Structures are given as structure tokens and as C-alpha cells.
Amino acid sequence: MTPAPGRTLFGHPAGIATLFFVEMWERLSFYGMRALLILFLVDQVAHGGLGLDDRTASAIYGMYVGATYLACLPGGWIGDRVLGSQRAVLIGGIVITAGHLLLGFAPSTQVFLFGLLVIVIGTGLLKPNATAIVAQLYPEGGARRDAGFTIYYVAVNVGATLGPLIAGLLQQLYGWPAGFMTAAVGMAAGVVQYLWSRRLLGDAGLTPMSGSSDRASSGPPPAALRALALAGGLIAVLVTLLWTGVLHVDVLLLQALTTQAIIGITIAYFGYMWFAAGLTRIERLRVLALAVLFIASVLFWAGYEQTGSSLNLFAERYTDRHLFGWEIPATWFQSLNPVYIVIFGPLFSALWVLLARRRLNPSTPLKFILGLLGMGAGFIVMAAAARLVAGGHMVGMGWLSVTYLLHTWGELALSPVGLSATSKLVPPRFVSQSLGIFFVSLSLGNLLAGRIAGDFDPAHLAAMPGQFMFIVWFALGSAALLILVLPWMRRWMAGVQ
């Protein structure tokens, strides 16, 4: 598959602009809504919120964000085998828009939860398939493709920065429906511009791919269509049951069952790779190293993803956000991370190159250790801030700003190398599914983050410093365990850096 011939933009396929803006608008809507979510869930019914307790709200938040990562697995399969990536992106954008509209006008908690499910489905379709089209725009690969993905990464962070700023401001001025409608309008704008400029993509992602050009040209496999129809039917039944009130969701039970299911899937996957995938001894040892990195990733994200839950509530309840006589929306703090990534991402990239030239580049496990330490350091700052809150004081905005800075440094040390290491540690025939299972670490981390955030009780502020320190200790403990297994990790990775 090739992009439209002769259409370039500053040396890149012109279709990269199409994907830049669709991803920017999608991330604007996603991060804008995510910044509002837990604040809306815990807000009083009289003020337009759902009035849920912190534990239930944190569970919903964790399941929602975790589900968006899980949904990328079937979403990528549907784009690859059934719809083609271009159609999957279009349908995903439309579905996301519908989900945000449901959030803005949901008459009940059950319908609101269904709206979140709709967004998850749409995100699962759009996110992996837009990424796949980026790769197909650069069939020659190499540095030019890397540069294309860098452009795409900028779009992610531009949208992630603007979303909380715009949605948070409109919510503060006009109420919750206005905030959620911002996300709906943003994604709708992405769909419109995608339709307008889709021709620039040419054939990239236009038809399903199933391993051969003959099958691709003859349409999707009948078995895939039957599986998709069955899934659609089950979703339709679920919609009816939720909308009519016949089915009621026990959020905490669902959270526990989902966590157990994901852990089971992960154990089954690594068990299959070790015992039944026909790997050589060296390949099995590398899979064992990957399993260790998977666990470290889960623990990192369990702390890091307090961003949208406990730290978001801390900004709302305990942070003095007044500046020049105006109160800054709590959601605006959610824009700090993407801003920091734009600033420090190139610096970290240059640092690794510089260290590599001097043969001092840290190994992948060591970078994971640095990531865990950065996350833990951020919560040391929060524990100190919480002590002031427990003493009856509001705290300044600098506490959260420094925390997010330390967390971003940790993310830049751990997250980019995680997927890279995964692609190197498994045989080529398992790369795609192993990248997918690594995303499951983010999903499981978000579920655990929701459980941790649910333990924060606004009625017992004296316990808050200790709860933040708990995250510090498990970050330090995880880093220490990874340090202890470093000698074995070097052998298990068998030359992979």
C-alpha cells in the first residue's frame, strides 16, 4: 500500500497532516474529558455531578482509562482484518463523538457508564489504526518514518495540553455539560477534517490486510465478520439492559473481576510463550526478562496514573489555585505533563545518545529503575504537601507542579524504552502481540491506580501523608527488587540492550 503519489509536505507524505490533526483532536477530547471525569463523579448532585464516593469514582476512572488501552487490541485486529485502518479511524471518531454526547446528556449513572463504554470502543478503533496508517505512509521505513512518528507524537501532546485547558475552563464557566460537549465538538472537528483530507492518505490503510494480497483484495474473512457481528449484538443487548435499568453495575465488583481477568490473561500469555511457543532456550530467557519488565511497568503506572484521580482531587480540594484574583481550574494541572514532555522529551533523547557515544548509556532495566525512582520522588513531594493539608492548610500550586515534573522525568526514562525493549526481546513473529500485551501493563496499572486512589478518604486527612508514602515505598521497593535481579536480567536479555 502506498500514499497518494506526488503529494508531499515539507518532505513528508501530505497524509501525515491528516493524521496529525485527527490525533490532535482525538487527544484533545480524550484528555479534556479525562480531566473532568473524577471531579464530575464526586461532585454533588445539586451541582450537576453524580455524587459518588471517592472509592467508587476512582474505580470508574481506573477502569475507564485501563479499558482504553485494552480496547486497542481488538480495535487493531478489526482494522487489520475486517475494516481496513482508514474505515476504522473514521468509525472510531464517529463513535467517540457519540460517546461524549452521551456523557453530556446522560440521565442516569448507568447511561453515563455506557457513554464511557462507547468512548472506549471508539478509542480502540481509532488509536491503533491511526498509528498503523502512519507506518504505512512510510513504506521505506528508516529515519524518515521515525521523523513521521515524531510529528505524530507532537500531535498527541498538543491535544493533551489543550484538552484540559479548554474543557476545564468551559466547565468552570458554564457547567459540566459544556465541559463534556467540548470533548464532543473536538472529536467531531477531527472527523470533519479527516473526511475533508482523507484523500491525502492514498491507499495507506485503505483495505484490510490478512497476510496476503489476494485475501486483502477479496475482502474481510467471513469468520472475522461473524465475530464482529456477535460482538455488536452483545453490545446492543448490554445497551438495552443498561438503558432500561434492568442491569445495574456493581462498580467495585466489576473492578475486582476485571483486574483478576487481566492478571489471568497475562499469566496465560507468558505461560504460552515459555512452554508452548516453540522458543529456543535464549528466547525463553528473554521472555522471562520481558515478564520482569512487564511487572515493573505495571507498578510504575499504578503510581503514575494517580494523575487523573487522587492528584486531580488534591488539586480541586486542597490547592490554592488563585492567581491575580482568578481561580485556575483544577483540570489545568492535567496539561502540565504533556507540556513537560514537549520540553524535556528532546533533552532526554539527546541525553541517551550522548551517553551511548561515551558507552555510558543505561541498560533498559536501569532506565526502568530510574523511572520508578522518579515516580517515587514525586510522591515524596506529595507526602510533604499532604502533611500541610492535614495540619489545616491549603497548599500552593508549586507542589503539584514539581510532582508532575518528577513524574514526567520518570515516564521519559521508562515508557519510551518499554515498547522498544519488547520489540527486541521476542522473536519477530511475536512482536505485534507482545507489543499488545505490553500495553496491557498500562491497563492493569490504571486499574491498580484506581484501587489505590479509592483508599484516600477526605474525612480522614491525617492518613493522607501515609497513603502517599505508601506509593513511595512500593516504588522504592520495586526499584530495589529490580536492582537485585539486574545480574540475572543481563543474562536473560542475552545481548539485548
Secondary structure, 3 states (H helix, E strand, C coil): CCCCCCCEECCEECHHHHHHHHHHHHHHHHHHHHHHHHHHHHCCHHHCCCCCCHHHHHHHHHHHHHHHHHHHHHHHHHHHHHHCHHHHHHHHHHHHHHHHHHHHHCCCHHHHHHHHHHHHHHHHHHHHHHHHHHHHHCCCCHHHHHHHHHHHHHHHHHHHHHHHHHHHHHHHHHCHHHHHHHHHHHHHHHHHHHHHHHHHHCCCCCCCCCCCHHHHHHCCCHHHHHHHHHHHHHHHHHHHHHHCCCCCCCHHHHHHHHHHHHHHHHHHHHHHHHHCCCCCHHHHHHHHHHHHHHHHHHHHHHHHCCCCCHHHHHHHHHECCEECCEECCHHHHHHHHHHHHHHHHHHHHHHHHHHHHCCCCCCHHHHHHHHHHHHHHHHHHHHHHHHHHHCCCCECCHHHHHHHHHHHHHHHHHHHHHHHHHHHHCCHHHHHHHHHHHHHHHHHHHHHHHHHHCCCCCCCHHHHHHHHHHHHHHHHHHHHHHHHCHHHHHHHHCCCC
